[in-house]
Structure formats: C-alpha cells, structure tokens
Amino acid sequence: MNLGKISPFLLIALGVSLGLFGFFLILANPFGWKLNLPSLIPQTTTTTRTGEKLPQGVVQAPTPYLFLPHGKQTYNIQGGEEKVAKISNVIYDPLDPKKDTVQTITATSVSKEPVSSISLTMFTDNQTKVYPMTFVSGTKLKGVWTTSFTVSDSYEETYKVSFEIISDLGNKATQPMPLR
C-alpha cells in the first residue's frame, strides 16, 4: 500500500476513531488516574445574599432569575390589538432600582378615543401597588404619561407592570408588561 495515496476519508475516520477511543478511555479511567475535579462542598461556612450563614457542606444554588439591564431602558411595543387604546413606548428610569430609591416610568399611549387617565399597577415580590400617571405632553389621542414613586419592595421573583387606560367615554383597556 502506498502511503501517499491514502484516502482523505480514511484519515478522517482514523482521527474520529482515535478521538472517541481517547474520550471513552478518560471516562472509563481504567488506570485509576486521579483527576482533580472541582468540589461543590465549601471549605468554610458561607453566607447568602441575605446575610444568613449556610451550614458546612451546603451550597447556595445560583439564582434562577433573569438579570435586568442597568439604568434607563426604553421599550417600544409593536402590534397588539387596539380596541380602545394601547401603550406604544415605555421608559423605565432606572429599570433596576434599588429598594428605597425613586423610579420613574413614562409611557406613550395611542388611542382611538381621548384618554382621560392611565394608571400603572406594579407587581413585586410581596406587594401590588397602583400608581396614577400624569399627562405631560402630546394629545389625548397620542400622549405621554409619567409617574414617579419610591420602590418599597424587592423584585427578585416577581416584577410585572400593567397599564390601565380609561377613555373619556369610560372604555377601559389593560395592557400587561411582565419584566421578570
């Protein structure tokens, strides 16, 4: 057999075979090699985010919650059914407020009927609060509404906003916006 005329297919097959053999050899560990594997058991007592100490051998699980972007965030809302009115743009300043700090939420409404009021319902871990929004610019058919409040609860598990729009004719539209 001439070594210069080995098919590329055979070289690839040989490489794959050797790679698989090596992989399964490592998994089986027939020679009893001592592999340095990371340990999940802490060496000392650790503390959680809330400051409580964990017993020896217990590890805190990573947070299953989404991390939010920092600072001022703008969301444009496309589509949806506009029976009476809808929110087309929302600005959170900041989106990730710390407890006992001020958060400002500004929303742009688009409506078929003049809007008389918009209220924002904030759902957090332990509270549900309703905040009236103030009309700041535009028209009652396409206007900008805002509210500011002091954040009084955590939002690690639940962080949802819902807008309730009421027209001059008394018609209502509710538009939820889950953040977490």
N, C-alpha and C positions, 0 to 999 in steps of 0.2 A: 504494500500500500504506500502510495506517495503522500507524504505529509503536506506537501504544497497544494494538494487537490482535495483537502478536507472541506466538506460542505459547510457553509455558514450555519445551516440548520443543526448540524451535529455539534458545532461549537456552542450554540445557544442551549441546546438540550443538555450538554455536558455541564455548562455553567449553572443552569437551573437545578440539575440533579445534585451537584455538589453543594449549592446553596441550601436546598431542602435538607440534605443529609446533615449539614452543619447545624441548621436550625433545630432539627429534631434531636441531634446529639446534645445540644445545650439544654433542651427541655428535659430530656431523659436523665442527664447528669450521671452517666454510668461510671465515671471515675471518682465520684464523690467530691467534686470540686467545691470549695467553699466560696460561694458568691456573696458579695456584700450587697444585701438587699436593704432598701430603706425600711425603717421601723415606724409603725404608726403609734407605738407606745411612747408617750413623752417621758423624758428623763427626770423632769421635775414637775411640780404642780403648776398648772397653767390657769390663767384667768380668762373669762369670757368677755364679750363686748360690754356686758352689763356690770362687770367687775366681780362677779362671783367666782370662787375658786372651784376648779374641777378636781375630783379625786384622782389619785395616782392611777394611771393606766387608761383613763377616759380621755378621748379626743373629741374636741368640738367639731361638728360637721360644718363644712363650708355653707355659706348662705345660699339658699335656693332662689333668692330673689334677684330680679334684674337690677343692674346698676343703672342709675339715671345719669344723663349728661349734666354737667355743672353749669350753673349760671342761667342767663336769659336764653330761652328757647322759643322759637316760633314754629307753629304747626299750621299748615294750610290744609283744609279739609275739602276734598273733592267729592263730587257725586252726592248720593243720598237723595231722599225724597223730600221735596219742599212743599208740604201741604199748606202750611201757614208761613213758617219761617225756619231758617237754619243758621247755624254758625259756620262761617266760611274760613275764619282765621282765628287762632288763639295764640296769645303771647303769655308765657309764664316767666315772671321775673322775681326770683330765680325759680327754676323747675325743682331744684333740690334744696329747699330751705331747711335750715336747722330749726329745732324747736325754739320757741320764744323769739323768732325773728319775723320780719314783715315780708309777706309775699303779695305781689300784685299780679292780677290776672286780667288781661284785656282781650275782649272778643269782638269780632266784626260780625254783625248779623245781616242777612239778606232775607227780605220778606216780601210777600205778595200784598200784605196788609200793613198799615202803620203799626209799629211796635210800641206798646205802652210801657212794658217792663221786661227785664231779664233778671232772673235770679240764678245763682250758682250754688249747687249743693256739693259739698266736699265730703267724701267718704275716706276716712283714715282708719288706722288700726282699731281705735277704741271709740271714735266719735263720728257723728254725721252732723254737719253744720250747714245752714243755709245762709248765704250772703247776698244781699241785694246788690245789683250792679247799677252804676250811674252812667247815664248817657253823656258822652263827652264830645262827639263830633259826627258830622255826616248828616244824613236824613233819617227819618223814622223807617224808611224802606231799606236803606243800606247805611247802617250806623255803627259807630264804635262805642262799646260799653266797657267799663272798668270797675274793679273792686280791689281793695287792699285790706288785709287782715293779718293779725299775728297768729302764726302757726302754733297751735297748742297741743298737738299730738304727734306721735311717730307715724311713719307711713312705710314701714319695712314690709308688711304683708299686704296691706290694702291702701291704694292711692288712686281714687277714681273721682272724676268730676262729671257732673251732669248739669246741663243748662236747661232752664225752663223759660220759654219765651211766650209772652202773652201779648196778643194784638189789641188794638183799640176796640175791636169788635168782640173781644172776650175769648177768642180762639186761642188754644194752647198748643205748643209744640215742645217736646222734650228731646234733648239730644245728649246721650251719654258719651263720655270720652274717658275710657279706662287708661290709666298710666302705668299701673302695676297691678 
